[in-house]
């Protein structure tokens, strides 16, 4: 009878060890899956902010080239936009424009951000510096209301 009890005890011990090992592997897989999901979400947000920055850069250049009259009443210096809810997966976009050129070409547009004409040539009388800032919050932050913004910045120099 002792052999039967020994076999039962050994089988029970083996079963417990296998259950503990399988549970550990399951926990490891779930943890890894969670990390991969967070990384994928973060990568998606980075890529999305890069695409928004490119899009708003092109939008700003089109808006400036379409604005032939640059005076104090018809001046483009800032573009601000909100895409979605910034506290819940949305984006804040800020575009800042600076003009490089002669005062006669620039007019009074963006008077605080005009550079002098020392870098201007005859072939490029007007240049534009476009700074685009795209901000978003980390979606898995424990306190979404107080989460810091993550900012993607793109600077472009464009001849007009």
C-alpha positions in Angstrom: 0.0 0.0 0.0 2.9 2.3 0.6 3.8 2.3 -3.1 0.3 3.4 -4.1 0.4 6.4 -1.7 3.9 7.3 -2.9 2.7 7.3 -6.5 -0.3 9.4 -5.6 1.8 11.9 -3.7 4.4 12.1 -6.5 1.6 12.6 -9.1 0.0 15.3 -7.0 3.4 17.1 -6.6 4.1 16.8 -10.3 0.6 18.2 -11.1 1.2 21.2 -8.8 4.6 21.9 -10.3 3.2 21.8 -13.8 0.3 24.1 -12.9 2.7 26.6 -11.3 4.9 26.5 -14.4 2.0 26.9 -16.8 0.6 29.8 -14.7 4.0 31.5 -14.8 4.2 31.1 -18.5 0.7 32.5 -18.9 1.5 35.5 -16.7 4.7 36.1 -18.8 2.7 35.9 -22.1 0.0 38.3 -20.8 2.6 40.8 -19.6 4.4 40.7 -22.9 1.2 41.1 -24.8 0.3 44.2 -22.7 3.7 45.8 -23.3 3.4 45.1 -27.0 0.0 46.7 -27.1 1.2 49.8 -25.3 4.2 50.1 -27.6 2.0 49.7 -30.7 -0.3 52.5 -29.4 2.7 54.8 -28.7 4.2 54.1 -32.1 0.8 54.8 -33.8 0.5 58.2 -32.0 4.1 59.1 -33.0 3.4 58.3 -36.6 0.1 60.1 -36.5 1.7 63.2 -35.1 4.4 63.1 -37.8 1.7 62.9 -40.5 -0.3 65.8 -39.0 2.9 67.9 -38.9 3.6 67.2 -42.5 0.0 67.9 -43.5 -0.1 71.2 -41.6 3.3 72.2 -43.0 1.8 71.8 -46.5 -1.4 73.6 -45.5 0.6 76.6 -44.1 2.7 76.8 -47.3 -0.5 76.7 -49.4 -2.2 79.4 -47.2 0.8 81.7 -47.4 1.2 81.3 -51.2 -2.5 81.9 -51.6 -2.2 85.1 -49.5 -0.6 87.5 -52.1 -1.4 90.6 -50.1 0.6 90.7 -46.9 -0.4 93.6 -44.7 -1.5 94.1 -41.1 -5.1 93.2 -41.8 -4.4 90.2 -44.1 -1.4 88.5 -42.4 -0.9 84.8 -41.7 1.5 84.1 -38.8 -0.2 81.4 -36.7 -2.4 78.4 -37.4 -3.9 76.5 -34.4 -6.0 73.4 -34.6 -7.5 70.7 -32.3 -8.0 67.2 -33.7 -10.3 65.1 -31.5 -10.2 65.4 -27.7 -6.6 66.2 -26.7 -7.3 64.6 -23.2 -8.5 61.4 -24.8 -6.3 60.5 -27.7 -6.6 63.7 -29.7 -4.0 66.2 -30.9 -3.2 69.9 -30.5 -1.5 71.5 -33.5 0.3 74.8 -33.5 1.9 76.3 -36.6 4.2 79.3 -36.3 5.3 81.2 -39.4 8.3 83.5 -39.8 9.2 85.3 -43.0 12.7 85.9 -44.4 12.8 88.6 -47.0 12.8 92.3 -47.8 10.3 94.5 -46.1 8.8 95.5 -49.4 8.0 91.9 -50.2 6.9 90.9 -46.7 4.9 94.0 -45.9 3.9 94.3 -42.3 3.2 90.6 -42.0 4.4 89.0 -38.8 6.4 92.1 -37.8 7.8 90.4 -34.7 9.1 87.4 -36.8 10.6 89.1 -39.9 14.3 88.5 -40.6 16.3 91.1 -42.5 17.3 90.8 -46.1 20.9 89.6 -45.6 20.1 86.1 -46.7 17.8 87.0 -49.6 18.9 86.5 -53.2 17.2 87.6 -56.4 16.0 84.1 -57.1 14.4 83.7 -53.7 13.1 87.0 -52.6 10.8 85.5 -49.9 11.4 82.5 -47.7 9.2 81.0 -45.0 10.1 79.2 -41.8 7.3 76.9 -40.8 7.4 75.5 -37.2 4.8 72.8 -36.5 4.2 71.5 -33.0 1.9 68.5 -32.6 1.1 67.6 -29.0 -0.7 64.6 -27.6 -1.1 62.8 -24.3 0.0 59.3 -23.4 -3.3 57.2 -23.5 -2.3 54.8 -20.6 -1.3 57.5 -18.2 -2.7 56.8 -14.7 -4.0 60.4 -14.4 -5.2 61.5 -17.9 -6.1 65.1 -16.8 -2.6 65.8 -15.4 -0.6 63.8 -18.0 2.2 65.8 -19.6 2.0 66.4 -23.3 4.3 64.7 -25.7 5.4 67.1 -28.4 6.6 66.4 -32.0 8.2 69.4 -33.7 8.9 69.8 -37.4 10.7 72.8 -38.9 10.7 73.6 -42.6 12.4 76.3 -44.6 10.4 76.9 -47.8 11.1 79.3 -50.7 8.0 81.1 -51.8 
